[in-house]
């Protein structure tokens, strides 16, 4: 009998507790006296939202303020951002137990935002520049809505994407998929763009339809634990748009197709890529790492180097003088397929005094071709030691540096930041007399440079000169 009374008491207590939780559940509406989320006066009814509350950010009348979260850990039940409203999250942690519905704008510039579900609808936008966005169930970005990430990470931490729909404008930066994320994250014919690294730790992840486009401007990597990659596919379709290179860190499988746009480059790095169940053996772009010119007594000597070559038939050498069309000077045979650096040269013996532009036309064995950067040479320049101003200046991302050498000398030409720290060595070797031009690319230098002023310096045994240049992104 005593046991039955105890059991009855516990049952009543559980019912009361459930009723208390229900009573605590409420809708909190932002009124925007200030921008501070943690101010009780900014909410109706007054008081800070709790884990039991559905939070609504409405469109506000003139003179009111949209909320900002910048510190601490906040937990709420759900979040709705109406059309015309916005929320700025710059620090701290926002935990949402249920769903985020965005018809307005969510700006994340730091901290962590973690939710079970998220839906972008009615023109909703999620902007991410830094920080981490965590999703543990469904992520729905339907047509007409935008997820735009210029930095930060999208982290699939649980059963993400069982009902995923990415048909809107979807641009992720870094993507991380945990081992227990849903095995079919992307079930529709959707398109996802990724500008950073992609890392998947779920060995059972199997995407069959979606298209993933790697479109970063800095080198990117792909790692996937999906096994076996010949039958379990990480991407439905894979598109490489990054000319600085996307590198595989594991074997991966692609269900339907692989394609390259905008000079995209894929480095297998010793790994195997399966496309439609078969190992990929297709062509990779010829990687031209340098192209320069030096003035000789009897003409102009062009020099260039490739780091790797696949199906490289060769190079046509093209020249243009001021206001003239490009003319063909000659042809240099390529090495076909090569995994090691190859050096090439060509001497233009028919260049009179004047200014000239040169470029290369690299031709594949199947007839496809691509043009190199253009370099300029002035045959009227005086033969003294001289460091010229780079052109263009300001520049982004590449510029041309020209220097004159009056006699055979050992030359060092280096780039320094505003603190005087050396960040790139462009030349460190003996050079022949003449005018030399060097291409400097800020994207490939030391992993990529930020906007600002830089110094370039030339030094021989008895000549030193410096110039300033500005990288403006």
N, C-alpha and C positions, 0 to 999 in steps of 0.2 A: 504493500500500500504506500509506504514512504517513497519507494522508487517511482510509482505512478504519479504521485504529487510533484516530485522533482521534475519528471518528464513534462507534466502539464505546465509547470512554471516556466521551463525553458521554451516551450512552444509559444506561450504568451509573450515572453521576452523577445523572441525572434520576430513576432508579428508587430510588436511595438516598435522595434528597431527599424523594421521595414517601413512602418508608417512615418517614423521620424525622418528617415532619409527622403521619403516622398515629400514631406512637408518642407524640407530644406531645399528641394529642387525648385529653381526659379529661373526666370528670364531676366538677364541683366542687359539694359540698353545704355549704350554710351551717349552722354549728353555733351561732352567736350567743353567744360569750363576752361580747362587747361589741356596740355598734351599728355600729362602724366597718368599712365594706366593705373598706378598705385595710389591715386587720390580718390577717396570715397565719394567726394562731391561730384566726380565726373560720371557717376552711374545713377541710373534710375531703375529700381529703388536704390537709395544711397547705400553704399557699402561695396567692398571689393568683391569681384566674382570669385567663386570657389569651385571645387571639383564637381559640385552638384548643379552648376549653373550653365544654362545655354546663353551664350553671349552674342549680342547683335550690335554691329557697327552700322548705323543708318546714315543716310545722307543728312547733313546738318545745315541749318540756316546760316546765313552770312554772319561772321564774327565768332563762330564756334570752331573748335580745333579737333583734328583727327588724332587718334592715340599713338603713343610711342612706347615701346618696351625696350629697356636698355640694361636691365640688371635683374638678379634674383631668379628664382624658379617659380613659375606660375602654372597652376593646373586648373583647367576648366573642362566642362562636359562637351560642349560643342561651340563652334564659332561660325557666324554668318557675317560676311561683309557685303553689304548691299551695293547696287550700282550707284556710282558717284561717291562712294565712301572709300577709305583707305586705312591701312594699318602699317606702321613702320616698326620693324623689329631689328634693333642694332646690337643687342647683347642680351645675356641671360638665356634662360630656357623656358620655352612655352610648351606645355604638355596638354594635348587635347585628346580626351578619352574616346570621343566618338568621331565626328566628322567636321571638316572645314568646307564651307560652301562659299565660293568667292565669285561675286558678280562685279565687284569693284576692283581694288588694287591692293595686293599684299607686297610690301617691299622688305626683303631680308638683306641686311648689310652686316650681319654678324650673329653670333650666338647659335642656338639650336632651336628648331621648330620640329616637334614630333607629334604625329597624329595617326589615328587608325585609318581614316579615309579622307580623301580630298577630292572635291569636284570644282572645276572651273567652268562656269556657265554664264550665259547672257553677257558675253564680252569681258569676262573676268581675266585678270592678269596677275601672275606671280613673278616678281622680279627678284633675282638672287645675284648678289655680287660677291659675298663671302658667307661663311657660316655653313651649317649643315641642316638640310631638310630631310627628316626621317619619315618614312611611310611604312606602316605595318600591315596594310590590307589593300584596299582598292585606291588607285590613282586614276581619276577620270578627267581628261583634258579634251573636251569635245570641240568640234569644229567651230571656228570663230573666236576661240579663246587662246591665251598665250601663257606659256611658261618660258621665261627668258632668263637664262643664267649666263653671266659673264665671268663667274668665278664660283667658289664654294663647291659643295658636294650634295648630290642626291643619294640618300642611303636607304636601300630597301632592307628593312630590319626584320620583317616577319613574312607572313603570307601575302606578300605584295602582289597586286595586279591580277588577282583571280578574275576580276571584271575590268581589267585595264582597257582604257580607250584613249589613245594619244593622237586623235585625228586633227587637233588644233595645231597652232604654231608652237612646236616643242623644241626648245634649245636647252639641253643640259650642259653642264660643264663636266665636273668629275662625277662618275657613277660607281657606286660600290654596292654589291649584292651579297647579302649574308648567306650562309649555308642553308638556312631554313626558309628562305624566301620562296614564293610560289614558283613551281616548275614551268608555268606557262604565263610569264609576266605579260607578254604582248600577244594577244590572241587574234588581233585583227590585222588588216593590211595597213598598218599605221607607219608613220615616218617619225623617227627620233633623230635629232642632230646632237652630236657630242663634241665639245671643243677641248676636253681634257682627257684624262686616262679612264679606261674602262676596266673594272676588276670584278670578276664573278667568282665567289667561293662556293656556289651551289653546284655539286657534281651532276645533278639531275635537271638542271635548267635546259629547256628544250623549246626554242622559238622557231616557228615554222613559216611565218608569214611577214612579219614586220621588217621594214627597211631601216637600217641604222647608218647614218652618214657621219663620218669623222671629218670635221671641218675646222679643226684648230689651226692656229697660225704658229704655234710652237710644237716641238716633237710630242707625239702621243704614244701611249702603249695600250695593248690589249692583253689581258690575262683572263682565262676562263678555265674553271675546274671541270667543265662538262666532259663526261667520258661515256663511251668512246666518241671522239669528235667526228668519226666517219659517219655515224648514224644519229648522234645527239647533236643538234645544231644550236649554236649560241645566237646566230642571226639568221633571219629569213633571207634578207638581201644585205650585202655589205657594199657601201660606197665609200671610197677614199678620196677626199678632196684636199687633203693637207699636203702641200708641196714640200714641207720640211720633214715629212716622214712619219708614218705610223708603224710601230715596231711590235711584232708578236712576242709575247713572253711565254707562250704555251702553244701547244697544238690546238686549233679550233676548227669548228665545222660551220659552214654556211649552207643553208638549205637549197637556195635557188641560184643566186648570181653574185658575182663580184665585178665591180666596175670602178673606173678611175675618172675623176673630173678635175679641172683646174690644175693640171700638172701634179695630181696626187701621187704619192710614193709610198709603197708598202715594203717594209723590211721583214722578211721571214725570220731572220736571226737564227737560222738553224732549226726552226720549228716547221711543222707541217700544217698546211692549210688545205682543208677538204671543202670542195665546192660540189654540191649535188652528189656527195658520196665518193668523189674521186679526188686524188691529190692534185693540187693546183700546180701547173708547170708553165704558166703564162709568162709573157714578157714583163719586165720591169723597166722603168725609165732609165735612161743613161744619166748618171749623176755627174754634172759638170761642176767641179769645185773651184776652178780659177780660169781666168781669161785675161791676158795682159798684152801690152805692146811695148816695144823699144825701138827707138830711131837709130838706124845704122848709117854708115857713110853711103851705102849703096841702096838704101830703102828702109822698109819697116819690117821688123820681125815680130810676128804674132806667136804667142805661146799659150797653151791651155792644157788642163789636166782633167781627167775623169777618175773618179774613185771606183765606180762599178759600171759595167756595161752588159746589157742583154740585147741581142739582136741589133747591134750597132753596125750599120752599113758604112757610115763615114760622115765626113763634114764637108759641106760646101763653104768656101770663104767668100764673103760678100763685102764690097766696099762702096761707100758713097761719099762724094765730095759735096760741098755746100750747094743746096738746091738741085742736086742731081738724084736720079733714081739709083737703086742698088744694082751693082754690076757684079757678075761672077768672076772671081780671080782664079780660082782653082779648086781642087778637091783633094782631101786627105783621107785615105782608107782607115776605117775603124777596126777595132779588134774583135768585133762580133760579140762574144760573151767573155766577160772577165770579172773576177772578184778582187782584183788588185789594182792600184793606181796605174794609169797610163798617161805618159806625157807626149804632147804633140807640138809641132811648130810649123810655120809657113812664112816665107819671106816674100814680101811684096817689093819687087825690084823696079816697078814702073810708077813710082809715086814721086811726082815733082813737088816743088815747094807749095805749101798750102795746108789747109785743114781737111782731115779725112775722118770718116766714121767707119768702123769695122764691126761685123757680127758674124756668127757662125750659124749655119743651118744644119742641125744634126738630123740625119735620116736613118730610119729603121729599115731592116731588111724587107718589111712588108709595105714600104713606101710612106709610112707616117713620118712626120717631121716636126721639129720644134726649133725655135730661134733662141739664140743666146742673148745675154745683155749686150748693149752697144757700148763700145769704147771709142774714144776720140783721140786723135793724134794731130799735133800741129808741127809740121815740118819747118816752119819759119821761126821756131823758138831758138833763142841764143843758147849756146852750149856751155852753160855754167852750172855750178851746183845751185839748185833752186827747188823749193817746196812750194807748190801752187795751192791756192784755195780750193778746197773740195767743191764738187758740183754734182747735184744741186745742194744748196745749203740755205735753209734747213732741209733735212732729208728724212725719208721714211720709206722702206727700211734700208735702202742701199744708196751709196754715193760713190763717186769716182775721185781718187786722189792721184795727182800727177806730180812727178818730181824729175828734175834733170840732173844728169851725172856727166861731168866734163871729162873724166878719165876713169879707167877701170878701178873700182873701189869696193870695199866691203861696206854694205849699207844696212843700217837697222832703221826700220820704220815701225813705230809702235803707237798704240792708242792708249790714252790714260783718261781716267775719270777726273772730276773736279777736285778730288782730294790728292791727286798726283799718283794714284795707284794704277799700275799697268794692268790692262784688261785684255789686250789682244796684241799679238806681234804679227804684223803683216809681211814684213821682209826682214830676213836676217841672213844675208848671203852676199857674195860678190856680184856686182852688176856691171854690165858693159857700158861704155859711154853712150849717151843718148837720152831721150825723154821716155820715161816709163809711166804707165798708168796701172793702177790697182783698184779693183772693186772691193769695197768694204760693205758687208751686210750686217746690220745691227741685230737681226733676228738670230743668226747663227753664232754670233760672238758671245762667248762665256755664258751660253744658255739663254741669250736674249737680253737686250739692254732696255732700260726705261728712258722716258723722255728726259732731256737735259742737255747741258753743255759738256762736250768732251774735247780733249786736246790730242792732236797727232803730232809726232816729233820724228824728224829724220836726223841721223847722226852718222858721220864718217870719222876718219882719223882727225880731220881738222875743219869740219864743218858741222854746225848744229843749227836747226831751225824748227820752230814750232808754229802751229796754227790752231785756231779754234773752229769747232764745228758744232752744230746743234741738231740733235735728234728730236723731231716733233711728231708725236703720234696722234 
